[in-house]
Amino acid sequence: MGIVDRIILTLYTFIMALVSILVVLCSLEVFPHSALNYFFNHIPGNWVYAVGGIVVLLVSGRLLCTGLGFLGQSSMQLSEGPNGKVHVGKTALEDYIAVLSQEIYGIYNVKVVVNFEEELLNVRINASIEPGINIPATTGEIKSNVRDSIKKVTGIDVKEIEIFFKQIKAQDK
C-alpha cells in the first residue's frame, strides 16, 4: 500500500471513529436526539454536506479497490517449491531498475514504474540526461542493461521498456 493510500486510510479511519462515537453517544442518550434530527433536517440543499458525502464515497471506493487489489499487483511470484514460494516486490524491482539506469553515464534523477503483465514486466523509466549524450545509444544501453540484469537476477522477462527524458541539463552538484 502506497503512502497516499495510507494517508487516506488514516483519515477515513478517523472519520469513521467520530461517526461511531456519535452513534454510541446517541444510543446512550448522552447526545440529544433533537440535535441529531435538527442536523439531518438541514442537510437538504446544503452543498457542504453533498461535497463531504462525495469525498467519503470516493475514499471508500479507493480503499475498496486497494484492498481487493484492483489497482495492480504489488508482487510477482518467482518460484514455488516444497519449502515455500518466492516473490519479488514491485517496489524492489523499481528501486533496482533505478540503480541500474543510473549506472549509465549521464543519467540521473531516475524514477521507475513497473507493471506486471502475466509473467512479464512493463517498465517505464523517467530520467534526466546531461547535454551532449547520444540519446539513442544511451537508451539502447539502458534497455539492454535492464533486460539482461532483470532476467539474470529474477528470471523475469521484460516485455517493454519506455524511457522518457524530462530534462536535458547539467547535473546539480
C-alpha positions as CSV (number, residue, x, y, z in Angstrom):
1,M,0.0,0.0,0.0
2,G,1.4,3.4,-1.0
3,I,1.8,6.4,1.2
4,V,-1.2,8.1,-0.4
5,D,-3.4,5.1,0.4
6,R,-2.1,5.1,4.0
7,I,-2.9,8.7,4.5
8,I,-6.4,8.2,3.0
9,L,-6.9,5.2,5.2
10,T,-5.8,7.1,8.3
11,L,-8.2,10.0,7.6
12,Y,-11.0,7.6,6.8
13,T,-10.5,5.7,10.0
14,F,-10.5,8.9,11.9
15,I,-13.8,10.0,10.3
16,M,-15.4,6.6,10.9
17,A,-14.3,6.7,14.6
18,L,-16.0,10.1,15.0
19,V,-19.2,8.7,13.4
20,S,-19.0,5.6,15.7
21,I,-18.6,7.8,18.8
22,L,-21.6,9.9,17.7
23,V,-23.8,6.8,17.2
24,V,-22.8,5.4,20.7
25,L,-23.5,8.8,22.3
26,C,-26.9,9.0,20.6
27,S,-27.8,5.4,21.6
28,L,-26.9,6.1,25.3
29,E,-28.9,9.3,25.1
30,V,-25.9,11.4,26.1
31,F,-26.3,13.4,22.9
32,P,-30.0,14.6,22.5
33,H,-31.9,13.1,19.6
34,S,-33.4,16.6,18.8
35,A,-29.9,17.9,17.9
36,L,-29.4,14.9,15.5
37,N,-32.9,15.5,14.0
38,Y,-32.1,19.2,13.6
39,F,-28.8,18.3,11.8
40,F,-30.5,15.9,9.4
41,N,-33.3,18.3,8.7
42,H,-30.9,20.9,7.5
43,I,-28.8,18.7,5.1
44,P,-31.0,19.1,2.0
45,G,-29.8,22.0,-0.2
46,N,-26.5,22.5,1.7
47,W,-23.6,21.9,-0.8
48,V,-21.0,21.4,2.0
49,Y,-22.7,18.1,3.1
50,A,-23.0,17.0,-0.5
51,V,-19.3,17.6,-1.1
52,G,-18.5,15.8,2.2
53,G,-20.6,12.8,1.1
54,I,-19.0,12.6,-2.3
55,V,-15.5,12.7,-0.7
56,V,-16.4,9.9,1.7
57,L,-17.8,7.9,-1.2
58,L,-14.6,8.4,-3.3
59,V,-12.4,7.5,-0.4
60,S,-14.5,4.4,0.2
61,G,-14.1,3.3,-3.4
62,R,-10.4,3.9,-3.4
63,L,-9.9,1.9,-0.3
64,L,-12.1,-0.9,-1.6
65,C,-10.1,-1.1,-4.9
66,T,-6.8,-1.0,-3.0
67,G,-7.9,-3.7,-0.5
68,L,-9.2,-6.0,-3.2
69,G,-6.1,-5.5,-5.4
70,F,-7.8,-3.8,-8.4
71,L,-5.1,-1.2,-8.6
72,G,-2.5,-3.7,-9.7
73,Q,-0.2,-6.4,-8.4
74,S,2.3,-5.5,-5.7
75,S,4.5,-8.6,-6.2
76,M,5.2,-11.4,-8.6
77,Q,5.9,-15.0,-7.8
78,L,9.3,-16.1,-9.0
79,S,9.2,-19.8,-7.9
80,E,7.4,-22.3,-5.8
81,G,8.9,-25.3,-4.2
82,P,8.4,-27.7,-1.3
83,N,9.8,-25.1,1.2
84,G,7.5,-22.3,0.0
85,K,7.1,-19.6,-2.6
86,V,9.5,-16.8,-3.6
87,H,8.0,-13.4,-4.5
88,V,9.7,-10.2,-5.6
89,G,8.0,-6.9,-4.8
90,K,7.1,-4.2,-7.3
91,T,9.0,-1.5,-5.2
92,A,12.1,-3.7,-5.1
93,L,12.1,-4.0,-8.9
94,E,11.6,-0.3,-9.3
95,D,14.4,0.6,-7.0
96,Y,16.7,-2.0,-8.6
97,I,16.0,-0.7,-12.1
98,A,16.6,2.9,-11.0
99,V,20.0,1.9,-9.7
100,L,20.8,0.0,-13.0
101,S,19.7,3.0,-15.1
102,Q,21.8,5.5,-13.1
103,E,24.9,3.3,-13.7
104,I,24.9,4.6,-17.3
105,Y,27.0,7.7,-17.7
106,G,24.9,11.0,-18.0
107,I,21.7,9.6,-16.5
108,Y,20.3,10.9,-13.2
109,N,17.1,11.7,-11.3
110,V,15.7,8.3,-12.3
111,K,12.1,7.3,-11.3
112,V,10.8,3.9,-12.4
113,V,7.3,2.5,-12.7
114,V,6.9,-1.3,-13.1
115,N,3.7,-3.0,-14.1
116,F,3.2,-6.8,-14.1
117,E,1.6,-8.4,-17.1
118,E,1.2,-12.2,-16.5
119,E,4.8,-13.5,-16.5
120,L,6.3,-10.3,-18.0
121,L,7.3,-6.8,-16.8
122,N,6.5,-3.5,-18.4
123,V,8.9,-0.8,-17.3
124,R,8.6,3.0,-17.6
125,I,11.8,5.0,-16.8
126,N,11.6,8.7,-16.2
127,A,15.0,10.4,-16.0
128,S,17.1,13.4,-16.7
129,I,20.1,13.4,-19.1
130,E,23.2,15.6,-19.4
131,P,23.7,17.5,-22.6
132,G,26.0,16.0,-25.2
133,I,24.8,12.5,-24.5
134,N,23.8,10.4,-27.5
135,I,20.2,9.7,-26.6
136,P,19.6,6.7,-29.0
137,A,22.8,5.0,-27.9
138,T,22.2,5.7,-24.2
139,T,18.6,4.4,-24.3
140,G,19.7,1.3,-26.0
141,E,22.4,0.7,-23.4
142,I,19.8,1.3,-20.6
143,K,17.3,-1.1,-22.2
144,S,20.0,-3.8,-22.7
145,N,21.3,-3.4,-19.2
146,V,17.8,-3.5,-17.6
147,R,16.6,-6.5,-19.7
148,D,19.8,-8.6,-19.0
149,S,20.1,-7.8,-15.3
150,I,16.4,-8.4,-14.6
151,K,16.4,-11.7,-16.4
152,K,19.7,-12.8,-14.7
153,V,18.6,-11.8,-11.2
154,T,14.9,-12.7,-11.2
155,G,14.3,-14.9,-14.2
156,I,11.5,-12.5,-15.4
157,D,11.4,-11.3,-19.0
158,V,10.9,-7.7,-19.7
159,K,8.3,-7.1,-22.3
160,E,8.6,-3.4,-22.9
161,I,10.8,-0.6,-21.6
162,E,9.7,3.0,-22.2
163,I,12.2,5.8,-21.4
164,F,11.2,9.4,-21.0
165,F,13.8,12.2,-20.6
166,K,12.2,15.1,-18.7
167,Q,15.3,17.3,-18.7
168,I,18.4,17.7,-20.6
169,K,20.7,19.8,-18.5
170,A,23.9,19.6,-16.4
171,Q,23.6,17.6,-13.2
172,D,23.2,19.6,-10.0
173,K,26.1,19.1,-7.6
